[in-house]
């Protein structure tokens, strides 16, 4: 069975559009947060007992770049570009991994995010080409 023979799955299209919208929103938020941190280093302060010590400037640039990449990937995901699906899969996999690690702190929210992430991964891997079809 080829991709053209497979019938369009409405759930998959819904998950892909949801992924693109959430990625677009996340990209905007990350971009704004990164820009705000670069303007004022005290926007996001780490606690003293945090294991990873990263400078606010590095955090600001990381958030800004992640926001730009996420926004661009979301826009091209709406256009059905294969490379945007790959970038989105990588972002969603990282989000699912971070959520898995945070299960002890936020069990309900982490499991919800992992479930949505798995749905997006399913939709993009099996039905990603159907968005433009």
Protein Blocks (a to p, Z undefined) as FASTA:
>chain_A
ZZklpccdfklmmmmmmmmmmmmmmmmmmmmmmmmmmmpmklpccdfklfbdcdfklmmm
mmmmmmmmmmmmmmmmmnopaklmmmmmmmmmmmmmmmmmmmmmmmmlmmmmmmmmmmmm
mmmmmmmmmmmZZ
